[in-house]
Amino acid sequence: MKNAKDNGKPTKQKQKYKVRNWSDYNKSLVKRGSLTLWISEDINEWWQGDGHDTYSDKAIEAMLAMQAVYGLPLRATSGFVSSVFDLLGIVLPVPDYTTLSRRARHLRVVLRRTSKQATDFILDSTGAKVYGEGEWKVRQHGTCTRRTWKKLHIGSDSDGEIRAVVVTDNDTHDSTVIDDALNQETARITDFYGDGAYDTFGVYQSLLSRGATGFHIPPQKNAIIQVHGNAKRSPYPRDENLRSIRRLGRSTWKKRSGYHTRSLGETVMFRYKTTFGDHMTFRTAPGQRNEVMVKCNILNVFHALGMPESYPVT
């Protein structure tokens, strides 16, 4: 099939998919908005804090989760929770927006995920805007010094569950966070998937120390063999990828090696940005880190409720 706009070259049609579990997935989408998903019946047991804190860390985290799920400012979040408590007849104090802002900087939110013995690991990064001028002004007049971004490094498995999160400045190279990301994963890592930014010896060394056996990282175009075939040392994984690319071609190697599994990591990034947007609410680094962790915990809750099972159609 040819198209005149492509100068006689065949056009590549996009693969279409259908969802086989639409009924169950539809129910999981409905559950995502349920208040009882975020406020449990035993709220009286864990809402209030001990000592000098009026509210427990769990209560503050629950408030931040509702802020993210329903897209509310901090003031509106306090009013929302107060009205919910009134409707349910719950007699508990509700933190105001200054308390939420202050406590959000001192929380230590932990990423919640399922326990596994072994897992694959897909690492990718994306940007999140902290503050700055609007897109229209940037296009018309250029960027300014107030335009600031943070970099989110999110590690997930091929099932779509988030397994690790690292938040850095926007000038941090992807490969430098490999140890911070891998150290958050307690399961044995079998295969690692990443783009060319992770093609460094430090990344390979970190993966080898974790016992990884699959290295799905495309070497740079000017890469050379480090350990030749007649050497007495064990073959180096990066060299094996290079040899396969020279024999098969880069495109064929990506297909046969399973490199395109990495696109599932991009899907996780897409879910994050379509659910929460591409900006951050908090201005301090600890608050931004906790904000991202809360949002990733929410995505893992959504994942546990049910995800679509798609299959290609011709």
C-alpha positions in Angstrom: 0.0 0.0 0.0 1.5 3.3 -1.1 0.7 6.9 -0.4 1.4 9.9 -2.7 2.6 12.0 0.2 5.4 9.5 0.9 6.8 9.8 -2.6 5.9 6.3 -3.5 7.3 4.7 -0.3 5.1 2.3 1.6 3.5 3.7 4.7 3.9 1.9 8.0 0.5 1.3 9.6 0.2 1.5 13.3 -0.6 -1.7 15.1 -4.1 -1.8 16.5 -5.0 -3.5 19.8 -8.2 -4.6 21.6 -8.8 -5.2 25.3 -10.0 -8.6 26.2 -10.9 -7.9 29.8 -12.9 -4.7 29.3 -15.6 -5.5 31.8 -13.2 -6.0 34.7 -11.0 -3.1 33.6 -14.1 -0.8 33.5 -14.9 -1.8 37.1 -11.3 -0.9 38.2 -11.6 2.5 36.5 -14.8 3.2 38.5 -13.1 2.1 41.8 -10.3 4.6 41.3 -12.7 7.5 42.3 -14.1 5.7 45.3 -13.5 7.6 48.6 -13.4 4.4 50.6 -10.3 3.4 48.6 -8.4 6.2 50.2 -10.1 6.5 53.6 -10.5 3.1 55.4 -13.0 2.3 58.1 -10.4 2.2 60.9 -9.5 5.8 60.3 -10.0 6.7 64.0 -7.1 4.3 64.9 -4.5 5.9 62.8 -5.5 9.5 62.0 -4.3 11.3 65.1 -0.6 11.5 65.9 1.5 10.9 69.0 3.5 13.5 71.0 3.8 16.9 69.5 2.2 15.9 66.1 -1.6 16.3 66.0 -1.8 14.2 62.9 0.0 11.0 62.1 2.2 10.6 59.0 -0.3 8.3 57.5 -3.0 10.9 57.9 -0.9 13.5 56.1 0.0 11.0 53.3 -3.7 10.2 52.9 -4.5 13.9 52.5 -1.7 14.3 49.9 -3.1 11.2 48.1 -6.6 12.7 47.9 -5.1 16.0 46.7 -3.3 14.2 43.8 -6.2 11.9 42.9 -8.8 14.7 42.8 -6.5 17.4 41.5 -7.1 19.8 44.4 -5.0 22.7 45.9 -4.1 22.3 49.5 -6.8 24.6 50.8 -9.5 22.8 48.8 -8.1 19.4 50.0 -8.7 20.5 53.7 -12.2 21.6 52.8 -12.9 18.5 50.9 -11.9 16.1 53.7 -13.8 18.2 56.3 -17.0 17.9 54.3 -16.5 14.2 53.8 -16.0 13.7 57.6 -19.2 15.8 58.2 -21.2 13.6 55.8 -19.9 10.4 57.3 -20.3 11.6 60.9 -16.6 11.3 61.6 -15.5 13.5 64.5 -11.8 14.1 63.8 -9.7 17.3 63.2 -8.5 18.1 59.7 -5.1 19.7 59.0 -5.2 23.1 57.3 -3.1 23.9 54.2 -0.1 25.3 56.2 0.1 22.1 58.2 -0.1 20.0 55.0 2.6 22.0 53.4 4.9 21.9 56.4 4.5 18.2 57.1 4.8 17.2 53.5 8.4 18.4 53.7 9.3 16.1 56.6 7.5 12.9 55.6 9.4 9.9 54.4 7.0 8.3 52.0 7.8 4.7 51.1 7.0 3.2 47.7 4.5 0.4 48.1 4.7 -2.5 45.7 4.1 -6.3 45.7 6.8 -8.6 47.1 8.7 -10.6 44.4 11.5 -13.1 44.4 12.7 -12.1 40.9 11.7 -9.3 38.5 12.8 -7.5 35.3 13.6 -3.8 35.6 12.8 -1.1 33.1 14.3 2.3 33.9 13.4 5.6 32.2 13.2 9.3 33.0 10.9 12.2 32.3 10.7 15.9 33.3 8.3 17.6 35.6 7.9 21.4 35.7 8.4 23.0 39.1 7.7 26.6 38.3 8.2 29.1 35.4 6.6 31.0 32.6 3.7 29.6 30.6 4.3 27.7 27.3 3.0 30.6 25.2 5.3 33.2 26.6 8.3 30.8 26.2 7.4 30.3 22.5 7.1 34.0 21.9 10.0 35.4 24.0 12.2 32.4 24.9 13.0 30.8 28.3 13.9 32.7 31.4 15.8 31.8 34.6 12.6 31.0 36.5 11.9 28.0 34.3 12.9 25.0 36.4 12.4 21.3 35.9 13.0 18.2 38.0 13.8 14.8 36.5 11.8 11.8 37.5 13.6 8.4 37.2 11.1 5.7 37.4 11.9 2.0 37.5 9.1 -0.5 36.7 8.6 -4.1 35.7 7.1 -5.5 32.5 3.7 -5.8 34.3 3.6 -2.0 34.7 4.1 -1.8 38.5 6.5 0.9 39.7 9.4 -0.6 41.6 11.7 2.4 42.2 11.6 6.2 42.1 14.4 8.8 42.1 13.9 12.5 41.8 16.9 14.7 40.7 17.7 18.0 39.1 17.2 18.3 35.4 20.9 18.3 34.6 21.5 14.9 36.2 22.5 12.2 33.7 20.3 9.1 33.7 23.1 6.7 34.2 24.2 8.2 37.5 21.1 7.2 39.3 21.4 3.5 38.6 22.5 2.5 42.1 19.9 4.6 43.8 17.2 2.9 41.7 18.5 -0.6 42.0 19.0 -0.3 45.7 15.2 0.2 46.1 14.5 -3.2 44.5 14.8 -6.1 46.9 13.9 -8.8 44.4 16.6 -10.4 42.2 16.9 -8.6 38.9 16.9 -10.8 35.9 16.7 -8.4 32.9 17.4 -4.7 32.6 15.9 -2.5 29.9 17.1 1.0 29.2 17.8 3.3 26.3 21.3 4.4 25.1 21.7 6.8 28.1 22.4 3.8 30.3 25.2 2.5 28.0 28.0 3.1 30.5 30.4 0.8 32.2 29.1 1.9 35.6 25.6 0.8 34.7 26.9 -2.7 33.6 29.0 -3.1 36.7 26.0 -2.2 38.9 23.8 -4.7 37.1 26.5 -7.5 37.2 26.8 -7.0 41.0 23.0 -7.5 41.3 23.3 -10.8 39.3 21.4 -9.6 36.2 21.7 -11.8 33.2 19.8 -9.9 30.5 21.3 -6.5 29.4 18.9 -4.8 26.9 20.8 -1.6 26.4 21.7 -0.4 22.8 25.4 0.4 22.7 26.5 3.7 21.2 27.2 3.9 17.5 30.9 4.3 18.0 31.2 1.5 20.6 34.1 -0.9 20.4 34.7 -4.4 21.7 36.5 -4.3 25.1 37.1 -8.0 25.7 38.1 -9.8 22.5 37.1 -13.4 21.8 40.6 -14.9 22.3 40.9 -13.3 25.7 40.9 -15.6 28.8 38.4 -13.3 30.6 34.7 -14.0 30.6 32.7 -12.4 27.8 31.5 -8.9 28.6 27.7 -8.4 28.2 28.1 -5.1 26.3 30.5 -6.8 23.9 28.0 -9.6 23.3 25.4 -7.0 22.3 27.9 -5.3 20.0 28.7 -8.6 18.3 25.0 -9.4 17.8 24.4 -5.9 16.4 27.2 -6.3 13.9 25.9 -9.7 12.8 22.2 -8.9 12.7 21.9 -5.1 12.4 20.7 -2.8 15.1 17.0 -3.0 14.2 16.9 -6.8 14.1 18.9 -7.0 17.3 16.3 -4.8 19.1 13.5 -7.1 18.0 15.3 -10.4 18.8 16.8 -9.3 22.1 13.4 -8.0 23.4 14.7 -4.4 23.7 11.3 -3.1 22.8 10.0 -4.2 26.2 11.5 -0.8 27.2 8.4 0.9 25.7 6.4 -0.4 28.7 8.5 2.0 30.8 7.4 4.8 28.5 3.8 3.7 29.1 4.3 4.1 32.8 5.5 7.7 32.2 2.5 8.3 30.0 0.2 7.1 32.8 1.9 9.3 35.3 1.6 12.5 33.2 -1.9 11.8 31.9 -3.1 11.2 35.5 -1.2 14.0 37.3 0.1 16.3 34.7 3.6 17.4 34.0 4.1 19.8 36.9 4.8 19.7 40.6 2.9 21.5 43.4 5.6 21.7 46.1 8.6 24.0 45.9 11.2 22.3 48.2 13.1 19.2 47.2 11.8 17.0 50.1 8.3 18.0 49.4 8.7 17.3 45.7 10.2 13.9 46.4 7.3 13.0 48.6 4.8 14.4 46.1 6.2 12.1 43.4 6.3 9.1 45.7 2.6 9.6 46.7 1.6 9.8 43.1 3.6 6.7 42.2 1.9 4.9 45.1 -1.4 5.9 43.7 -0.5 4.5 40.3 0.4 1.2 42.0 -3.0 1.2 43.7 -4.6 1.7 40.3 -2.4 -1.2 38.9 -3.5 -3.5 41.7 -7.2 -2.7 41.0 -6.9 -4.0 37.4 -5.1 -3.2 34.2 -6.2 -3.7 30.6 -5.1 -7.0 28.9 -4.6 -6.0 25.3 -3.9 -8.1 22.2 -2.9 -7.1 18.6 -5.5 -7.3 15.9 -4.9 -7.4 12.1 
